[in-house]
């Protein structure tokens, strides 16, 4: 079934001064279509999204939206301030419903004093508003708002915190919540997984997979793109190429396309060489007429350009010395801070050891203490309790998530020379391996982009020739091409690695062990991220019980029981119970859709996992209804007593 076109982009071109960013960008996006926009940093992806959103202008071309189509653009780093609370700001996603609801309240008061034609007019307007209110999700504002905020990592205690007091990452998550709740016809997302931990990313994946609007997504998270999008737009060297496939399949299709183009280019070059040789040989002889004819055809020949490939980082790390077999050992450790209120414990570990050649990924929710633990291991923060010991000949090298060790007033060249004395020419050549060319080496570090700062931090790290790399979010701000280069380097690295990352694909490619932090405790697992997830799924799979008939489940579409009169406290408890029922019913619907998709895709592992989640959600829903019935009975007793 073909869906109507919601977005049409035709021959779009954009330049900054004399520098052309892209040209002749043309594509269409249909309703319900989820497309990925990929390309290296600086290719113009964010600029293209801003032009489609109407924030920036293009020098050439047009952007056409379907009549009445609503567009919402979520910037990579939203810069906003608000005096509202987290919940109030997120609820603005329901602006249309809230406006209709406010007018409905006004009409309700006005109808008490109206009569005749005035009353009829008010009733007619009220009916229209009620339809609009319902269509805009007005009856589900509170439940949907809370569901999205909790999915993005906010606790109920944070719902009433002022937005202006939040961190930059938290503000980004509030803006993302508002974007999702707006439910536009076209959603433009620029790096939506920034500032999300793994659980939040997986929640967002499920949300977008079941979302029926069109979306265009820029992201460097390869698993996220594979699970959310079904089409890939590649913006490279100023041109846009369209691939009708999710990211993993796009890579294969692109390789096939590049191989075919290279073959066509080489065949044409061989033809040109043969023709030019013939012309040189016979242009003055008996076959001069034929030579002139071939020259004419050669002049008219449309030349095929050699396929371009992006320049990659040249990452090679050879440890200065080989470490002993045991690289790191620690007794049961308590990591956190000592403040005015005493100790603040973030994470405690069992007795742990890292051996030479291990590549350990440290995972856990935001705020669980991952960075704190790394800083404790390198001695920046004292351990609250426990002992840390490095083995023989261990030379650690630390990569800080926020690049705190890079001075804002320095330049890439000065920082590199401070890291290791060398000649300026050698330093510039070395920086060229990390894509700093010409005057880039003299840029003030405070003005560098996130990607440039990440590359500079990696350049300094490589110079240390460490044999134990401790990396805190090394993939932040790196495009996919650079991440792949870093993965290859770490896979070939002869030393030891301990890293923190939210990039599941990166962890799967690099890690041989996982340390998972949950509820303040660290648990070690063998294998990469997929192995770790498989282990968790086995732990949470319920054991079969000898039940002949499955417990009846009330259909999600069945209306919830009507409320009875009751006291304020009971009213609040019942309202909470009903919100929980609504949440679980929505979750069952999402899981049902996901099971259908997994069955169509013949994804056996996904079917198994989703089946377990569906059964668990059914049990939770039954418990929620039992709780509601118990509360309702108690409320009736109170009311009758």
ZIJO-V341606 format. One line per field, one symbol per residue. ss: DSSP state (a for helix, b for strand, c for the rest). phi: phi as a letter, one per 40 degrees, with the letter a starting at -180 (. if undefined). psi: psi as a letter, one per 30 degrees, with the letter a starting at -180 (. if undefined). Layout:
ss=???
phi=???
psi=???
This chain:
ss=ccccbbbbbbbbbbbbccbbbbbbbbbbbbcccbbbbbccccccaaaaaaaacccccccbbbbbbcccccbbbbccccccccccbaaaaaaaaaaaaaaaaaaaaaaaaaaccccaaaaaaaaaaaaaaaaaaaaccaaaaaaaaaaaaaaccccaaacccbaaaccaaaaaaaaaaaaaaacccbbbbbcccccccaaaaaaaaaaaaccccbbbbbcccaaaaaaaccbbbbbbccbbbbbcccaaaaaaaaaaaaaaaaaaaaaaaaaaaaaaaaaaaacccccaaaaaaaaaaaaacccccccccccccccccccccccccbbbbbccbbbbbbbccbbbbbbbbccbbbbcccbbbbbbcccccaaaaaaaacccccccbccbbbcccccbbbbcccccccccccbaaaaaaaaccccaaaaaaaaacccccaaaaacbaaaccaaaaaaaaaaaaaaccccbbbbbcccccccaaaaaaaaaaaaacccbbbbbcccaaaaaaaccbbbbbbccbbbbbbccaaaaaaaaaaaacccccccccccccccccccccccccccaaaaaaaaaaaaaaaaaaaaaaaaaaaaaaaaacccaaaaaaaaaaaaaaaaaaaaaaaaaaaaaaaaaaaaac
phi=.ccccbbbbbfcbabbgccccaafcbabbcdgcbbcbbicdgchcccccccccgcbbbcagbbbbddgcbbbbbccbcbabacccdccccccccdccccccccccccdccccbcagccccccccccccccccccccgccbdcccccccccccgccdccdbcccccccdccccccccdcccccfccbbbbbfccdgbccccccccdcccccccccabbbabcccdcccbbbabbbcbfgbbbbbcacdccddccccccccccccccccccccccccccccccbcbbcbcccccccccccccccccccdcbccbcbcbbbdcbccccccabacdbbbibbbccgcbcbabbccbbbbdgcbbbcbicdgchcccccccccgcbcccahbbbcccgcbcbbbcdcfccccdccbdcccccccadacccccccccccbgbbfcdcbcccccccdccccccccccccccfcbbcbbbfccdgcccdcccccdccccccccbbbbbabcccdcccbcbabbbbafgbbbcbchcccccccccccccccccbcbcbcccbcdcccccdccbcaccccdccccccccccccccccccccccccccccccfccccccccccccccccccccccccccccccccccccccc
psi=kkllkfkkkjhkkkljbfjkellhjkllklkgkjkkjlllkgfgeeeeeeeefgelllflllkkkkkgkkkkkjleikjlkkflleeeeefffheeeeeeeeeeeeeeeefffllbeeeeeeeeeeeeeeeeeeeggefgeeeeeeeeeeeggkleffegkkefflleeeeeeeeeeeeeffhlekkjkjhffkgkleeeeeeeeeeeegkflkkjkklgjeeeeefelgkkjjjkhglkkkkilleeeeeeeeeeeeeeeeeeeeeeeeeeeeeeeeeeegfgafgeeeeeeeeeeeefkjkkkkkkkkklkijkjjkelkllejekkklkkkkbljafgakjkekklaklkklkfkjkkjlllkgfgeeeeefeeggekkkeklkkkkakgkjkkkjkeghffjkefaleeeeeeeejklleeeeeeefffggjlbfefgkkefflleeeeeeeeeeeeeffhlgjkjkjhffkgkleeeeeeeeeeeefkfbkkjlkkgjeeeeefekflkjkkkhgkkkkkkaaeeeeeeeeeeefkkkkkikekkkkkkkffkklkkllklleeeeeeeeeeeeeeeeeeeeeeeeeeeeeeeeefhjeeeeeeeeeeeeeeeeeeeeeeeeeeeeeeeeeeeef.
